């Protein structure tokens, strides 16, 4: 049941947003092994002139950037899977946005199973009751 919070620099073109959402969802499913039907993506666009790295805007630098935070249940992915996801997400963003600033970040945040859930039940409650949970594909 991952939740992706994605910020991208550039114009909010519907096709760019849809491409990002689809690509990041596919990576979550393929690399992190999560369920597509429980993967939520929120996309926000930031004008490059309003995104600074150091003391210079991305507009001044002629670059793009993105910030992706993926929340997953703690302990459901290995360090290797998370590293692969970070690399693949960066490459996918670069394929969509073009030349990226090095200060483009991907975070895989692990949230304790007793600290979040869906349909009104935490992941820990789901696990203890033997319910389908965790958002890991079968």
SEGUMAR-61593 format. One record per residue (C-alpha): residue number from 0; x, y, z; residue in three letters. Coordinates in Angstrom, 2 decimals. Layout:
% residues N
+-----+---------+---------+---------+-----+
:   i :      c1 :      c2 :      c3 :  aa :
+-----+---------+---------+---------+-----+
: NUM :       X :       Y :       Z : ALA :
...
+-----+---------+---------+---------+-----+
% end
This chain:
% residues 138
+-----+---------+---------+---------+-----+
:   i :      c1 :      c2 :      c3 :  aa :
+-----+---------+---------+---------+-----+
:   0 :    0.00 :    0.00 :    0.00 : UNK :
:   1 :    2.60 :    2.51 :   -0.95 : UNK :
:   2 :    1.89 :    6.20 :   -1.12 : UNK :
:   3 :    4.04 :    8.26 :   -3.47 : UNK :
:   4 :    4.43 :   11.99 :   -2.99 : UNK :
:   5 :    6.04 :   13.37 :   -6.13 : UNK :
:   6 :    7.12 :   16.93 :   -6.86 : UNK :
:   7 :    8.44 :   17.80 :  -10.29 : UNK :
:   8 :    9.85 :   20.98 :  -11.73 : UNK :
:   9 :    8.25 :   22.25 :  -14.86 : UNK :
:  10 :    4.85 :   22.87 :  -16.32 : UNK :
:  11 :    1.92 :   20.73 :  -15.14 : UNK :
:  12 :    1.07 :   19.16 :  -18.47 : UNK :
:  13 :   -1.50 :   16.38 :  -18.04 : UNK :
:  14 :    0.50 :   13.99 :  -20.20 : UNK :
:  15 :    3.68 :   14.59 :  -18.16 : UNK :
:  16 :    1.84 :   13.98 :  -14.89 : UNK :
:  17 :    0.19 :   10.82 :  -16.26 : UNK :
:  18 :    3.53 :    9.55 :  -17.57 : UNK :
:  19 :    5.21 :   10.12 :  -14.19 : UNK :
:  20 :    2.38 :    8.48 :  -12.25 : UNK :
:  21 :    2.36 :    5.44 :  -14.53 : UNK :
:  22 :    6.14 :    5.05 :  -14.56 : UNK :
:  23 :    6.54 :    5.38 :  -10.78 : UNK :
:  24 :    3.61 :    3.03 :  -10.16 : UNK :
:  25 :    5.20 :    0.45 :  -12.48 : UNK :
:  26 :    8.51 :    0.74 :  -10.60 : UNK :
:  27 :    6.79 :    0.29 :   -7.24 : UNK :
:  28 :    5.08 :   -2.85 :   -8.56 : UNK :
:  29 :    8.05 :   -4.28 :  -10.48 : UNK :
:  30 :   10.95 :   -3.38 :   -8.16 : UNK :
:  31 :    9.38 :   -3.14 :   -4.71 : UNK :
:  32 :    6.77 :   -5.86 :   -5.34 : UNK :
:  33 :    3.77 :   -3.80 :   -4.22 : UNK :
:  34 :    0.16 :   -4.13 :   -5.31 : UNK :
:  35 :   -0.80 :   -1.82 :   -8.15 : UNK :
:  36 :   -4.38 :   -1.46 :   -6.92 : UNK :
:  37 :   -3.17 :   -0.10 :   -3.54 : UNK :
:  38 :   -0.54 :    2.28 :   -4.92 : UNK :
:  39 :   -1.48 :    5.97 :   -4.65 : UNK :
:  40 :    0.46 :    8.76 :   -6.36 : UNK :
:  41 :    0.09 :   12.49 :   -5.70 : UNK :
:  42 :    1.89 :   14.79 :   -8.13 : UNK :
:  43 :    2.69 :   18.45 :   -7.54 : UNK :
:  44 :    4.39 :   20.69 :  -10.07 : UNK :
:  45 :    6.74 :   23.49 :   -9.08 : UNK :
:  46 :    7.73 :   26.23 :  -11.50 : UNK :
:  47 :   11.48 :   25.89 :  -12.16 : UNK :
:  48 :   11.90 :   29.55 :  -11.18 : UNK :
:  49 :   10.54 :   28.65 :   -7.73 : UNK :
:  50 :   12.84 :   25.64 :   -7.20 : UNK :
:  51 :   16.30 :   26.50 :   -5.95 : UNK :
:  52 :   19.40 :   24.38 :   -5.51 : UNK :
:  53 :   21.94 :   26.28 :   -3.53 : UNK :
:  54 :   21.10 :   29.86 :   -4.27 : UNK :
:  55 :   20.24 :   29.45 :   -7.95 : UNK :
:  56 :   16.90 :   28.59 :   -9.50 : UNK :
:  57 :   16.57 :   25.63 :  -11.85 : UNK :
:  58 :   15.62 :   28.15 :  -14.55 : UNK :
:  59 :   18.99 :   29.89 :  -14.12 : UNK :
:  60 :   20.77 :   26.53 :  -14.27 : UNK :
:  61 :   18.82 :   25.18 :  -17.26 : UNK :
:  62 :   18.00 :   22.01 :  -15.36 : UNK :
:  63 :   15.03 :   20.12 :  -14.01 : UNK :
:  64 :   14.55 :   18.34 :  -10.71 : UNK :
:  65 :   12.18 :   16.10 :   -8.82 : UNK :
:  66 :   11.55 :   14.89 :   -5.30 : UNK :
:  67 :    9.94 :   11.52 :   -4.71 : UNK :
:  68 :    8.97 :   10.14 :   -1.33 : UNK :
:  69 :    7.61 :    6.60 :   -1.28 : UNK :
:  70 :    6.04 :    5.34 :    1.94 : UNK :
:  71 :    6.06 :    1.57 :    2.43 : UNK :
:  72 :    5.50 :   -0.71 :    5.39 : UNK :
:  73 :    8.73 :   -1.24 :    7.35 : UNK :
:  74 :   10.50 :   -4.50 :    6.71 : UNK :
:  75 :    8.77 :   -5.34 :    3.43 : UNK :
:  76 :   11.74 :   -4.53 :    1.16 : UNK :
:  77 :   15.43 :   -5.34 :    1.20 : UNK :
:  78 :   18.21 :   -2.78 :    1.01 : UNK :
:  79 :   18.99 :   -4.01 :   -2.51 : UNK :
:  80 :   15.38 :   -3.51 :   -3.64 : UNK :
:  81 :   15.31 :    0.01 :   -2.23 : UNK :
:  82 :   18.64 :    0.87 :   -3.88 : UNK :
:  83 :   17.39 :   -0.49 :   -7.21 : UNK :
:  84 :   14.21 :    1.55 :   -6.86 : UNK :
:  85 :   16.10 :    4.77 :   -6.12 : UNK :
:  86 :   18.32 :    4.28 :   -9.19 : UNK :
:  87 :   15.41 :    3.32 :  -11.45 : UNK :
:  88 :   13.24 :    6.23 :  -10.27 : UNK :
:  89 :   16.06 :    8.70 :  -10.97 : UNK :
:  90 :   16.60 :    7.25 :  -14.44 : UNK :
:  91 :   12.86 :    7.33 :  -15.18 : UNK :
:  92 :   12.58 :   10.97 :  -14.06 : UNK :
:  93 :   15.57 :   11.91 :  -16.19 : UNK :
:  94 :   13.92 :   10.18 :  -19.16 : UNK :
:  95 :   10.81 :   12.30 :  -18.65 : UNK :
:  96 :   12.26 :   15.66 :  -17.58 : UNK :
:  97 :   15.63 :   15.65 :  -19.31 : UNK :
:  98 :   18.81 :   16.95 :  -17.69 : UNK :
:  99 :   18.37 :   16.71 :  -13.91 : UNK :
: 100 :   20.13 :   18.62 :  -11.20 : UNK :
: 101 :   22.17 :   16.31 :   -8.99 : UNK :
: 102 :   20.04 :   17.49 :   -6.04 : UNK :
: 103 :   17.07 :   15.41 :   -7.20 : UNK :
: 104 :   15.98 :   13.11 :   -4.39 : UNK :
: 105 :   14.25 :    9.78 :   -3.90 : UNK :
: 106 :   13.31 :    8.64 :   -0.41 : UNK :
: 107 :   11.93 :    5.22 :    0.45 : UNK :
: 108 :   10.41 :    5.85 :    3.85 : UNK :
: 109 :    9.60 :    2.81 :    5.94 : UNK :
: 110 :    6.60 :    3.30 :    8.20 : UNK :
: 111 :    5.95 :    0.95 :   11.11 : UNK :
: 112 :    3.08 :   -1.48 :   10.46 : UNK :
: 113 :    1.26 :   -0.24 :   13.55 : UNK :
: 114 :    1.50 :    3.39 :   12.40 : UNK :
: 115 :   -0.44 :    3.29 :    9.13 : UNK :
: 116 :   -2.99 :    1.37 :    7.15 : UNK :
: 117 :   -5.94 :    1.55 :    4.80 : UNK :
: 118 :   -9.68 :    0.92 :    4.96 : UNK :
: 119 :   -9.54 :    1.93 :    8.61 : UNK :
: 120 :   -7.12 :   -0.78 :    9.74 : UNK :
: 121 :   -3.40 :   -0.63 :   10.37 : UNK :
: 122 :   -1.09 :   -3.02 :    8.62 : UNK :
: 123 :   -0.29 :   -4.60 :   12.00 : UNK :
: 124 :   -3.99 :   -5.33 :   12.65 : UNK :
: 125 :   -4.30 :   -6.83 :    9.18 : UNK :
: 126 :   -1.24 :   -9.01 :    9.78 : UNK :
: 127 :   -2.44 :  -10.18 :   13.20 : UNK :
: 128 :   -5.83 :  -11.14 :   11.76 : UNK :
: 129 :   -4.31 :  -12.94 :    8.78 : UNK :
: 130 :   -5.87 :  -10.44 :    6.40 : UNK :
: 131 :   -4.38 :   -9.45 :    3.07 : UNK :
: 132 :   -2.06 :   -6.58 :    3.86 : UNK :
: 133 :    1.18 :   -4.80 :    3.43 : UNK :
: 134 :    0.52 :   -4.02 :   -0.21 : UNK :
: 135 :    2.92 :   -6.73 :   -1.34 : UNK :
: 136 :    1.88 :   -8.48 :   -4.52 : UNK :
: 137 :    1.12 :  -12.16 :   -4.13 : UNK :
+-----+---------+---------+---------+-----+
% end
